């Protein structure tokens, strides 16, 4: 059974940094894409960053230049390095994964409906 487990969420001050991790197990997709989403109270879940099997990446405009998504295939882990954090980055951050067809070209993060496997989330709070 596929499972994603996030960790690394914390409370930080504006301008601080955090690195989120996502441990993946049981993923049986031959070709897949992984992503980070976030959801603030009262708001819809939004895509933050995505990465495909070849390491191509995509980011939401709101985090470009501040967040970096990466993965370690050997460790079956996904990461999100977050720098220069702002209060508006406060949210629960989720790791997500889904299959993609062979030859798929990553060009955007996508919506939550495009990912079928999800983690339980980790809280990030940025105070001013």
N, C-alpha and C positions, 0 to 999 in steps of 0.2 A: 504494500500500500504506500502510495506516494505521501511524503511528509516534508514540510518545510518548517523550520524552527528559527525564528529571529532572535537576536540578542544584541545588546549594545546600547539600547535606549537609555537616556538619562536626562537630568535637568542641567542645563548649562546657561551661561549668560550670553547676551548678544555679542556676536563676534567670535564665539567659541567654536570648537570643532568636536565632531563625534565620528566614529566609524561603526556602522551597523554591519552585522554579520547574519547570514542565513545559511543554515546547514540543511542540505538536501539529502533525502534518502528515498529509495524506492521509485525514482522517476524512471519510467520505461520508454519515454519518448526517444525515438531515434534521432530526430532533429527537433530542437526546441529553442525557445526563447524565454529568458527570465527577466523579471522586472521588479522594481520597487514602486509601490503606490503609497499614498498617505491619505488619511482622513481626519480632518479637524472637526470638532464638535459642531453639529448642525450643518455640515457641508458634505457634499458628495465626495466619494473616493476619487482621487485624481492620480494619474500616472506621473511618476517623477523621473524615472530613468529605466532604460531597457538595454539588454545586451543579447546578442545571438551567439551561436556556437563558434563563429569565427572571431568573436570579440568586437564586432561592430557595435556601436552604441548610439543611443538616442536619448535626448533629454527634454524635459519640459522647459519652456523659455524662462520660467521663474527660478530655475536652479542652475542654468548654464553658467559655467565658469566658477561655480561654487561647489557643486557636487560631482563626484566621480564614481561611476559604477564599474566594478571589475569582478572577475570570477577566478576561482582556482579549480580547474577540472580535477586535479588529483585529489584534492580535499573535498570535492563536491560542495563547494561553498561559494556563496555570492556575497559581495560586499558593497557598501555604499559609504564612501568617504564624504563627509559633509564639513565644509569650512565656511567661515564668515556667516554663521547661523544668525537668523533673524527671528523675532517673535512670531512672524507669520509662518515660520517653518514648524511651529508647534502642531503636533498631530500624532496619531498612531501610524506607524510605518509598517507596511506589510510587504512581504516577499511573495512573488507569484511566478508561476511557470505554466507553459503550455506547449504543445507540439506545434511545429511549423512544417510545411512541405519542403522537400528537398529543393534547394535552389532559392529558398525564400530570402529576400533582401530586406533587412531591417531598415525602416525609414522613419518610424515614429514609435512612441511608447505603446500606444493603443489604449483602449478602454478596458475597464474591469471585466466586461463581458467576453473579452478575447483571451482570458486566462481562466483555466479550470482548477488549478491547484494553488492553494493559498496557505500561508502561515497564520499564526494566531495574532501576530502584531507585537510591536514593541513601542513604548511611549517615548516620544521626544518632546521635551518642554524647554523652550527658550525664553528666558526672562530678560526684560529690558533693564 
